[in-house]
Amino acid sequence: MNFEVSEGRLYLRRSPEEKQPILSRLARIEGQVRGLRQMVENDRYCGEELQQATAITAALREVSLLVLQDHLKAGIENAAALLREEQGSEEGVKLAVAEITTLLRAVLKQ
């Protein structure tokens, strides 16, 4: 997986093959959301609507974990590269760890 760092932020540059698992899950989630909308429009049983909403939430959590996994991998690679360099490595590693910590906080709030 390729990445670049700009203004202290790590941007992933995924190949089409690397994007596919995430895009497939998102497409499935879109279908689930459309299904939930139809359920509401058709006055389906609330328990079924809640079950569908719970499934959507779980699927979105899985997407978040896939994105986090990719970002952690790239962040660790970036931090390791910074440690191999002689200049600015300590500050760069601190920035990489801070960004990863911020992302973890966002995921853990879910």
N, C-alpha and C positions, 0 to 999 in steps of 0.2 A: 504494500500500500504506500502510495506517495503522499507527501504532505509538504506544507510550507508554513513558515512562521512569519507572521506579519503583526507588528505592533503588540508583541507579546502573546498573540493568539495563534493557536495551531489550527490550520485549515487542512482537512483531508481532501485528497484528490484520488477518489476511488475509481477503479476501472469499471467498465460496464458489468463485468462478472462479479466484482465486489459489491456493486450496488444492488444486484439482482435479488438477494435474499430480503433486503429491506424493502425494496419496491414491491416484491411479491406479497409481503405481509401487509403493506399499506393498501394494496389493491384489494386484498381480502377484507381488510378493515372497512374500506369504502363500501363494499358489498354488505357488510354487517350493518353499517350505519343506514344504508338505504333500506335494508330489511326492517330495522327498528322504526324508521320513519313510517313505513307502510303499516307496521303493527299499530302504531299510534293513530294513524289516519283511519284504520279499520277497527278501532276500538277493541283491540285484542285484550286478553286477560293481562292484568297488570303484572302478575308474576312472570309471565312469558316476556313481557317488555323489560322487566328488571333483569331477568336472566340474560337477555341479549345485551343490555347495557353493561352488565358485569363482564360478559365475554369480550366486548369491545374494549373495556378498560384494561383487562388482562392482556389483550393483544397489543394495545398501545404501550403497555409496560414492557413487553417483549421487544418492541421496536426500540424503545429507549435503551434497553440493555444491549442490543446489537450495536447501536450507535456508540454507546459508552465503551463497549469492548473494543471497537475500532479505534476510538480516540485514545483509550488507555495504551493500546499497542503502539500507536504512533507517538504518544507522549513519552513512553518509556524509551523508544528508539531515539527520540530527540534528546532526552536527558542523557542517555548513554553517549551520544555523539558529542554533546557539550562537555561531558566529563573527559572525553578523549582529547578535546582541544585544550590548549594551554591558557588562552586568554578568555576571561569572562565566563568560565565554566560554572563557577559557584553561583553567580547571579542568574545565569541562564537556567540552571537546575532549579533554583528557588522559584523562578517564574513558571517553569513547567509544572512543578509540584503544586503551586498555587492555583494554576488553571485546572489541573486535574481535581484538586480538592473542591473547587467551585462547582465543577460538573457533578461530582459525587453528591454534594449537598443538594443540587437541583434534583437529581434522580431519587435521592432518599426522601425527599419531601412528598413524593408521589404517594 
